[in-house]
Amino acid sequence: MADYKIQWVRGHVEVYDRFGRFCFSADTEQEALADLQELYELSA
């Protein structure tokens, strides 16, 4: 899986790629990790 940064922002999390570009937001870190896993599986 590519490098991503998950950051809490005002009650939700935001996910950024290794270049610092915003990818998506999620309600929880677990949701963000599940979404990242799904993206990884789709791109494989």
C-alpha positions as CSV (number, residue, x, y, z in Angstrom):
1,M,0.0,0.0,0.0
2,A,1.3,3.5,-0.8
3,D,2.3,5.9,1.9
4,Y,-0.6,7.9,3.4
5,K,-1.0,10.3,6.2
6,I,-4.2,10.2,8.3
7,Q,-4.8,13.4,10.2
8,W,-7.6,14.4,12.6
9,V,-9.3,17.6,11.6
10,R,-12.3,19.1,13.5
11,G,-13.9,15.8,14.4
12,H,-13.1,13.8,11.3
13,V,-10.0,12.4,9.6
14,E,-8.5,13.5,6.4
15,V,-6.2,11.3,4.3
16,Y,-3.2,12.7,2.3
17,D,-0.9,10.9,-0.1
18,R,2.9,10.8,0.3
19,F,3.1,14.1,-1.6
20,G,0.8,15.9,0.9
21,R,-2.2,16.0,-1.5
22,F,-5.6,15.6,0.0
23,C,-7.3,12.3,-1.0
24,F,-10.5,12.0,1.0
25,S,-12.0,12.4,4.4
26,A,-13.7,9.9,6.7
27,D,-15.6,9.9,10.0
28,T,-13.1,7.7,11.8
29,E,-9.6,6.3,11.3
30,Q,-11.0,2.8,11.0
31,E,-13.2,4.0,8.1
32,A,-10.3,5.7,6.4
33,L,-8.1,2.6,6.7
34,A,-11.0,0.5,5.2
35,D,-11.3,2.9,2.3
36,L,-7.5,2.8,1.8
37,Q,-7.6,-1.0,1.7
38,E,-10.4,-0.9,-0.8
39,L,-8.5,1.6,-3.0
40,Y,-5.4,-0.6,-2.8
41,E,-7.3,-3.7,-3.8
42,L,-9.0,-2.0,-6.7
43,S,-5.6,-0.7,-8.0
44,A,-3.8,-4.1,-7.7
